[in-house]
Amino acid sequence: MSDVQQQAVALDPELVEAIIARAQQLLPFGSLWPDAGLATAEGRVTPDIEDEAEVRSALDELGRRLGEMYPYGDVKYIGQILKAPHPVAWAANAVTTLINPNNHALDGGPATAHLEKEVMAELACMFGMTQHLGHLTSSGTIANLEALFVARELAPDGVVLSSEAAHYTHKRMCALLRMGHETVPQDELGRMDVDALEQRLAQGGVSLVVATLGTTSLGAIDPVHRILELCRKHDVRLHVDAAYGGFHTLIAGDDPAVDPAPFAALSQVDSIVVDPHKHGLQSFGCGSVLFKDPAVGRLYLHDSPYTYFTSDELHLGEISLECSRSGAPAAAFWATARVVGLTPDGLGGQLRRSRAAAKRIAAGFERGARSRLVVEPELDIVCYYPALNTASEISGASDRAFDELAERGWHVAKLTVDAEWLRASGADIVADSETVTVLRSCVMKPEHLEIADEFVDVVDDVFGQLV
């Protein structure tokens, strides 16, 4: 049995009551169709579907169950890759769900299918792709699966390479697709080791390299431009998993501490994954994949005797591994792009503030006598630990700090790293255990810039009790 204990979590009672009240307020808007029998214009639930008391009781209980959560939307939640969606995304998703379109075929969602194509064209333009084939997916995992699937169809016997810092989904999806997979070492900054990659490519037998633009552990940026050169030299496809860092393309070049070359190379790679449900201000259930060569659409070829009959135009289901897929996320992302803008001054402005907050927090930890940085953040993920002498001491103190911060209303996350790798990254510690637990904060909210100094002070105070 695991020795990991579940941390007790709960939203403030006032917020729980607000959730319950909001659910009751929304109930009358639960259908567009007068004969659906759910709610009346006056807000009363009609008895031909459910007993009104039972409905309201269920929503009341649901609200209290939803109270068993971390406050992801609160500025003091500064842990995992979680935050509330943009209000426009929420409203567009909710109203579209009332119709409940299916973006698999045009007759299932003609309007939302076109909205999806429009917003995917905006994404492709953001990456500098002059032509593309792409669509939204239900997650980044499925988006990466599609990129791996295309690579397998083009070269069935080839091996896939990804960094040891890459998301674990690549190894899992390769197993699912029965593709060979090998791991390339990471360097001292958590990026793919390009020298090791070059040596492996020289041995042959590789069909695809997966580079990561923003690892979900450290936010590290693989040198995509250098990896691209090696892939072209060895005639190997390059897929970039930019699920986390892709939208930072909008601010590439702003910060002299971050090399813009990996972002500039995205227009030339074979496929890209980016998750609107991370930095794109969307609810979960909104990933995406883009292919540079539209001809790969032939690899999805399949037939349906009852689906693709309403239009000669390409149906999204004909270029996707998924079948039924909600059209609501497409509407939500499209509406958000209209309001915020997939531009340096639009969404880029929010990312710029998050990046500034991460740099401010990192600088505070670097100055402090009680804290140490794992690496300098390249995006907006900051990893840090108490200034102790051994890996085991650091792990124990990080565990206690995690709990103490939560007691004070600040919610962070944990990260397990290899102790020898941490030493190689510059940590002056004794590696008396194989791994070491550090703390990790995804500084994703623009509002984090306003509380950056306060957060550093709180962590410093907590670490002061442990160091």
C-alpha positions as CSV (number, residue, x, y, z in Angstrom):
1,M,0.0,0.0,0.0
2,S,1.2,3.5,-0.8
3,D,2.5,5.6,2.1
4,V,1.4,8.8,0.5
5,Q,-1.4,10.4,2.6
6,Q,-4.2,12.4,1.1
7,Q,-4.1,16.0,2.2
8,A,-7.4,17.1,3.6
9,V,-8.8,19.8,1.3
10,A,-11.9,21.9,1.4
11,L,-13.1,25.1,-0.1
12,D,-14.2,28.0,2.2
13,P,-17.8,27.5,3.4
14,E,-18.8,30.8,1.7
15,L,-17.5,29.5,-1.6
16,V,-19.4,26.2,-1.2
17,E,-22.6,28.1,-0.6
18,A,-21.9,30.2,-3.7
19,I,-21.5,27.0,-5.7
20,I,-24.9,25.7,-4.4
21,A,-26.6,29.0,-5.1
22,R,-25.1,29.2,-8.6
23,A,-26.3,25.7,-9.5
24,Q,-29.8,26.6,-8.4
25,Q,-29.7,29.8,-10.4
26,L,-28.5,28.0,-13.5
27,L,-31.2,25.3,-13.4
28,P,-33.9,27.4,-15.2
29,F,-31.4,27.9,-18.1
30,G,-30.8,24.1,-18.5
31,S,-32.7,23.7,-21.8
32,L,-33.4,25.7,-24.9
33,W,-36.4,23.5,-25.8
34,P,-39.8,24.3,-24.3
35,D,-40.9,20.7,-24.3
36,A,-37.8,19.4,-22.6
37,G,-39.6,19.4,-19.3
38,L,-36.7,20.5,-17.1
39,A,-37.4,24.0,-15.9
40,T,-39.9,26.8,-16.5
41,A,-39.2,30.4,-17.2
42,E,-40.1,31.2,-13.5
43,G,-37.3,28.9,-12.3
44,R,-39.5,26.0,-11.2
45,V,-38.5,22.5,-12.2
46,T,-41.5,20.8,-13.9
47,P,-42.7,17.6,-12.2
48,D,-43.0,15.5,-15.4
49,I,-39.2,15.0,-15.4
50,E,-38.2,15.1,-11.7
51,D,-39.5,16.1,-8.4
52,E,-38.5,19.7,-7.7
53,A,-37.3,19.0,-4.2
54,E,-35.2,16.0,-5.4
55,V,-33.5,18.1,-8.1
56,R,-32.7,20.9,-5.7
57,S,-31.5,18.4,-3.1
58,A,-29.2,16.7,-5.6
59,L,-27.7,20.1,-6.6
60,D,-27.3,21.0,-2.9
61,E,-25.4,17.8,-2.2
62,L,-23.3,18.2,-5.4
63,G,-22.3,21.7,-4.3
64,R,-21.1,20.3,-1.0
65,R,-19.2,17.5,-2.6
66,L,-17.6,20.0,-5.0
67,G,-16.4,21.7,-1.9
68,E,-13.9,18.9,-1.4
69,M,-11.4,20.6,-3.7
70,Y,-8.4,22.9,-3.7
71,P,-9.3,26.5,-4.7
72,Y,-7.8,26.3,-8.1
73,G,-9.0,29.7,-9.2
74,D,-7.7,31.5,-6.1
75,V,-4.5,33.5,-6.4
76,K,-3.0,31.6,-3.5
77,Y,-3.4,28.3,-5.4
78,I,0.1,28.2,-7.0
79,G,0.6,24.5,-7.4
80,Q,-0.4,22.2,-10.3
81,I,-1.4,23.2,-13.9
82,L,-4.9,24.1,-12.8
83,K,-6.8,27.3,-13.0
84,A,-10.3,28.6,-13.8
85,P,-11.3,29.1,-17.5
86,H,-11.9,32.5,-18.9
87,P,-15.6,33.7,-18.2
88,V,-16.2,33.9,-22.0
89,A,-15.0,30.4,-22.4
90,W,-17.3,29.2,-19.7
91,A,-20.3,31.0,-21.1
92,A,-19.7,29.9,-24.7
93,N,-19.1,26.3,-23.6
94,A,-22.3,26.3,-21.4
95,V,-24.6,27.8,-24.0
96,T,-23.2,25.5,-26.8
97,T,-23.7,22.5,-24.6
98,L,-27.4,23.3,-24.5
99,I,-27.5,22.3,-28.2
100,N,-24.9,19.5,-27.6
101,P,-23.3,19.4,-31.0
102,N,-20.9,16.6,-32.1
103,N,-18.0,17.8,-34.1
104,H,-17.4,14.4,-35.7
105,A,-19.5,15.2,-38.7
106,L,-20.8,18.4,-40.2
107,D,-24.4,17.4,-39.7
108,G,-23.6,16.8,-36.0
109,G,-22.2,20.3,-35.6
110,P,-22.1,22.4,-38.7
111,A,-21.6,25.7,-36.9
112,T,-19.1,24.4,-34.3
113,A,-17.2,22.5,-36.9
114,H,-16.6,25.7,-38.8
115,L,-15.7,27.5,-35.6
116,E,-13.1,24.8,-34.9
117,K,-11.6,25.1,-38.3
118,E,-11.3,28.9,-37.9
119,V,-9.7,28.8,-34.5
120,M,-7.3,26.0,-35.7
121,A,-6.2,28.2,-38.6
122,E,-5.5,31.0,-36.0
123,L,-3.4,28.5,-34.0
124,A,-1.4,27.5,-37.1
125,C,-0.9,31.2,-37.9
126,M,0.4,31.7,-34.4
127,F,3.1,29.1,-35.1
128,G,3.9,30.4,-38.5
129,M,2.5,27.4,-40.4
130,T,1.6,28.5,-43.9
131,Q,-0.4,25.4,-44.4
132,H,-1.7,22.8,-42.0
133,L,-4.0,20.0,-41.1
134,G,-5.4,20.0,-37.6
135,H,-8.2,19.8,-35.1
136,L,-9.0,20.0,-31.4
137,T,-8.9,16.9,-29.3
138,S,-10.3,15.9,-25.9
139,S,-6.8,16.2,-24.3
140,G,-3.1,16.6,-25.0
141,T,-2.6,12.9,-24.5
142,I,-5.0,12.1,-27.4
143,A,-3.3,14.9,-29.5
144,N,0.1,13.3,-28.9
145,L,-1.4,9.9,-29.7
146,E,-2.5,11.2,-33.1
147,A,1.0,12.5,-33.9
148,L,2.5,9.2,-32.9
149,F,-0.1,7.4,-35.0
150,V,0.8,9.3,-38.1
151,A,4.5,8.6,-37.5
152,R,3.8,4.9,-37.2
153,E,1.8,4.8,-40.4
154,L,4.6,6.5,-42.3
155,A,7.4,4.4,-40.8
156,P,5.9,1.3,-39.0
157,D,9.3,-0.1,-38.0
158,G,10.9,3.0,-36.6
159,V,11.7,3.9,-33.0
160,V,10.4,7.0,-31.2
161,L,12.8,9.0,-29.2
162,S,11.8,11.4,-26.4
163,S,13.7,13.0,-23.5
164,E,13.6,11.5,-20.0
165,A,12.1,14.8,-19.0
166,A,9.3,14.4,-21.6
167,H,5.8,13.7,-20.5
168,Y,5.2,10.0,-19.7
169,T,2.4,9.9,-22.2
170,H,4.7,9.3,-25.1
171,K,6.1,6.1,-23.7
172,R,2.6,4.9,-22.8
173,M,1.2,5.8,-26.2
174,C,4.1,4.1,-28.0
175,A,3.2,0.9,-26.1
176,L,-0.4,1.3,-27.1
177,L,0.6,1.7,-30.7
178,R,3.2,-1.1,-30.5
179,M,5.9,1.3,-31.4
180,G,9.5,1.1,-30.2
181,H,10.4,3.8,-27.7
182,E,13.7,4.9,-26.3
183,T,14.7,7.6,-23.9
184,V,17.3,10.3,-24.5
185,P,19.0,11.7,-21.4
186,Q,18.3,15.2,-20.2
187,D,21.0,17.8,-19.6
188,E,21.6,19.7,-16.4
189,L,18.8,22.1,-17.2
190,G,16.2,19.5,-17.8
191,R,16.3,19.8,-21.6
192,M,16.9,17.0,-24.1
193,D,20.7,16.3,-24.4
194,V,21.3,17.1,-28.0
195,D,24.7,15.4,-28.2
196,A,23.2,12.2,-26.9
197,L,20.4,12.6,-29.5
198,E,22.9,13.0,-32.3
199,Q,24.7,9.8,-31.3
200,R,21.5,7.8,-31.2
201,L,20.3,9.2,-34.6
202,A,23.6,8.2,-36.2
203,Q,22.8,4.6,-35.3
204,G,19.7,4.7,-37.5
205,G,16.3,3.1,-37.1
206,V,14.5,6.2,-35.7
207,S,11.3,7.3,-37.2
208,L,10.3,10.2,-34.9
209,V,11.9,12.5,-32.3
210,V,9.6,14.1,-29.8
211,A,10.9,17.4,-28.5
212,T,9.2,19.2,-25.6
213,L,8.5,22.9,-25.5
214,G,7.9,23.4,-21.8
215,T,8.2,20.2,-19.7
216,T,5.5,19.8,-17.1
217,S,8.0,19.3,-14.4
218,L,10.4,22.2,-14.8
219,G,9.0,24.1,-17.8
220,A,12.2,23.4,-19.6
221,I,12.4,24.2,-23.4
222,D,14.2,21.6,-25.6
223,P,16.4,23.2,-28.3
224,V,13.9,22.6,-31.0
225,H,16.0,24.4,-33.7
226,R,19.0,22.2,-33.1
227,I,16.9,19.1,-32.9
228,L,15.2,20.0,-36.2
229,E,18.6,20.3,-37.9
230,L,19.5,16.8,-36.7
231,C,16.2,15.4,-37.8
232,R,16.5,16.8,-41.3
233,K,20.0,15.5,-41.5
234,H,18.9,12.0,-40.6
235,D,15.5,12.1,-42.5
236,V,13.5,11.7,-39.3
237,R,10.2,13.3,-38.4
238,L,10.1,15.9,-35.6
239,H,7.1,16.2,-33.3
240,V,6.9,19.0,-30.7
241,D,4.9,18.5,-27.6
242,A,4.1,22.1,-26.8
243,A,1.1,21.2,-24.7
244,Y,2.4,23.4,-21.9
245,G,4.6,26.0,-23.5
246,G,3.2,26.4,-27.0
247,F,1.3,29.7,-26.4
248,H,4.5,31.3,-25.1
249,T,5.3,31.6,-28.8
250,L,3.4,34.9,-28.5
251,I,6.0,36.3,-26.2
252,A,9.1,34.6,-27.6
253,G,11.9,37.1,-27.8
254,D,10.6,39.3,-25.0
255,D,13.0,38.0,-22.4
256,P,16.7,37.9,-23.2
257,A,17.0,35.1,-20.7
258,V,14.9,32.8,-23.0
259,D,16.2,31.8,-26.4
260,P,13.6,32.5,-29.1
261,A,15.1,30.1,-31.6
262,P,13.2,27.0,-30.4
263,F,9.9,28.9,-30.9
264,A,10.9,30.2,-34.3
265,A,11.6,26.7,-35.5
266,L,8.0,25.6,-34.8
267,S,6.9,26.6,-38.3
268,Q,9.1,23.9,-39.8
269,V,8.4,20.9,-37.6
270,D,6.2,18.1,-38.7
271,S,3.6,18.3,-36.0
272,I,2.8,20.3,-32.9
273,V,0.5,19.7,-29.9
274,V,-0.7,22.5,-27.8
275,D,-3.4,22.5,-25.0
276,P,-5.8,25.4,-24.9
277,H,-6.9,24.0,-21.5
278,K,-3.6,25.0,-20.1
279,H,-2.5,28.5,-21.1
280,G,-5.4,29.0,-23.6
281,L,-7.9,29.9,-20.8
282,Q,-10.1,26.9,-21.6
283,S,-11.9,24.3,-19.5
284,F,-10.3,20.8,-19.4
285,G,-11.2,18.8,-22.5
286,C,-9.5,21.0,-25.1
287,G,-6.3,19.9,-26.6
288,S,-5.1,20.2,-30.2
289,V,-2.8,18.8,-32.9
290,L,-1.4,20.4,-36.0
291,F,0.4,18.8,-38.9
292,K,2.5,20.8,-41.3
293,D,1.7,18.5,-44.3
294,P,-2.0,18.3,-45.0
295,A,-1.4,15.1,-47.0
296,V,-1.1,13.1,-43.8
297,G,-4.9,13.3,-43.7
298,R,-5.0,10.3,-46.0
299,L,-3.7,8.2,-43.1
300,Y,-7.0,8.6,-41.3
301,L,-9.0,7.3,-44.2
302,H,-12.1,5.4,-43.1
303,D,-15.7,5.0,-44.1
304,S,-19.0,5.4,-42.3
305,P,-22.3,4.3,-43.9
306,Y,-24.4,6.9,-42.0
307,T,-22.1,9.8,-41.1
308,Y,-20.4,11.8,-43.9
309,F,-23.4,12.5,-46.2
310,T,-24.3,16.2,-45.6
311,S,-21.4,17.8,-47.3
312,D,-18.6,17.3,-49.8
313,E,-16.5,19.4,-47.4
314,L,-14.0,17.6,-45.2
315,H,-15.5,16.4,-42.0
316,L,-13.4,16.7,-38.9
317,G,-14.0,13.1,-38.1
318,E,-12.2,12.2,-41.3
319,I,-9.0,13.6,-39.9
320,S,-9.2,12.4,-36.3
321,L,-8.9,9.2,-34.3
322,E,-11.7,10.3,-32.1
323,C,-15.3,9.8,-33.2
324,S,-17.9,11.6,-31.0
325,R,-16.4,14.8,-29.8
326,S,-18.2,17.8,-28.2
327,G,-18.4,20.9,-30.3
328,A,-18.7,23.1,-27.2
329,P,-14.9,23.4,-26.6
330,A,-14.5,24.6,-30.2
331,A,-17.1,27.3,-29.6
332,A,-15.5,28.3,-26.3
333,F,-12.0,28.5,-27.7
334,W,-13.2,30.4,-30.7
335,A,-15.1,33.0,-28.6
336,T,-12.1,33.4,-26.2
337,A,-9.8,34.0,-29.2
338,R,-12.2,36.7,-30.4
339,V,-12.3,38.4,-27.0
340,V,-8.7,38.0,-25.8
341,G,-6.9,37.5,-29.1
342,L,-4.1,34.9,-29.9
343,T,-1.7,37.8,-30.3
344,P,1.3,39.2,-28.4
345,D,-0.9,42.0,-27.0
346,G,-3.9,39.8,-26.3
347,L,-3.2,36.4,-24.7
348,G,0.5,37.3,-24.8
349,G,-0.1,40.1,-22.3
350,Q,-1.5,37.6,-19.8
351,L,1.4,35.2,-20.4
352,R,3.9,38.1,-20.0
353,R,2.5,38.9,-16.5
354,S,2.7,35.2,-15.5
355,R,6.3,35.0,-16.8
356,A,7.2,38.2,-14.8
357,A,5.6,36.7,-11.7
358,A,7.7,33.5,-12.1
359,K,10.9,35.5,-12.5
360,R,10.1,37.6,-9.5
361,I,9.4,34.5,-7.3
362,A,12.6,32.8,-8.6
363,A,14.7,35.9,-7.9
364,G,13.3,36.0,-4.4
365,F,14.2,32.4,-3.7
366,E,17.6,32.9,-5.2
367,R,18.3,35.8,-2.9
368,G,17.1,34.0,0.2
369,A,19.4,32.2,2.6
370,R,16.8,29.5,3.3
371,S,15.8,28.5,-0.2
372,R,17.4,27.2,-3.4
373,L,16.2,27.1,-7.0
374,V,16.3,23.8,-8.9
375,V,16.9,25.6,-12.2
376,E,16.2,29.1,-13.5
377,P,12.6,29.0,-14.9
378,E,12.3,29.4,-18.7
379,L,8.5,29.7,-18.7
380,D,6.4,30.1,-15.6
381,I,7.1,26.9,-13.5
382,V,9.3,27.5,-10.5
383,C,10.9,24.6,-8.5
384,Y,12.6,25.3,-5.2
385,Y,13.6,23.6,-2.0
386,P,14.9,24.3,1.5
387,A,18.6,25.0,1.8
388,L,19.6,21.8,3.6
389,N,22.6,19.6,3.1
390,T,21.3,16.2,2.1
391,A,18.7,14.8,-0.3
392,S,16.9,13.1,2.5
393,E,16.7,16.2,4.7
394,I,15.5,18.2,1.7
395,S,12.7,15.7,1.0
396,G,11.5,15.6,4.6
397,A,11.5,19.4,4.9
398,S,9.7,19.8,1.5
399,D,7.0,17.4,2.7
400,R,6.5,19.4,5.9
401,A,6.6,22.7,4.1
402,F,4.0,21.5,1.7
403,D,1.6,20.8,4.6
404,E,2.5,24.0,6.5
405,L,1.9,26.2,3.4
406,A,-1.5,24.6,3.0
407,E,-2.4,25.3,6.6
408,R,-1.6,28.9,5.8
409,G,-3.9,28.9,2.8
410,W,-1.1,28.6,0.1
411,H,-1.3,25.5,-2.1
412,V,1.9,24.4,-4.0
413,A,2.9,21.1,-5.5
414,K,5.7,18.6,-5.2
415,L,8.2,17.2,-7.7
416,T,10.5,14.2,-7.3
417,V,13.9,14.6,-9.1
418,D,17.0,12.4,-9.3
419,A,19.4,13.4,-6.6
420,E,22.5,13.0,-8.8
421,W,20.9,15.1,-11.5
422,L,20.2,17.8,-9.0
423,R,23.8,17.8,-8.0
424,A,24.9,18.0,-11.6
425,S,22.6,21.0,-12.0
426,G,24.6,22.8,-9.3
427,A,23.1,21.8,-6.0
428,D,25.7,21.5,-3.2
429,I,24.1,18.6,-1.5
430,V,24.9,15.0,-0.4
431,A,23.0,12.5,-2.5
432,D,22.2,10.1,0.4
433,S,19.1,8.9,-1.5
434,E,18.3,8.2,-5.1
435,T,15.6,10.9,-5.3
436,V,14.8,14.2,-3.7
437,T,11.4,15.9,-3.2
438,V,11.3,19.6,-4.0
439,L,8.4,22.0,-4.2
440,R,6.9,23.2,-7.5
441,S,4.7,26.1,-8.5
442,C,3.0,26.7,-11.8
443,V,2.7,30.5,-11.8
444,M,-0.1,30.5,-14.4
445,K,-2.3,33.3,-13.3
446,P,-1.5,37.0,-14.3
447,E,-2.6,37.9,-10.8
448,H,0.3,36.0,-9.3
449,L,2.5,39.0,-10.2
450,E,0.6,41.0,-7.5
451,I,1.4,38.4,-4.7
452,A,4.8,37.2,-5.8
453,D,6.7,39.0,-3.0
454,E,4.2,37.9,-0.4
455,F,4.5,34.3,-1.6
456,V,8.3,34.4,-1.3
457,D,8.0,35.8,2.2
458,V,5.6,33.1,3.3
459,V,7.8,30.3,1.9
460,D,10.9,31.9,3.4
461,D,9.2,32.0,6.8
462,V,8.1,28.3,6.5
463,F,11.5,27.2,5.4
464,G,13.0,29.2,8.3
465,Q,11.3,26.8,10.7
466,L,12.8,23.9,8.9
467,V,16.4,24.9,8.0
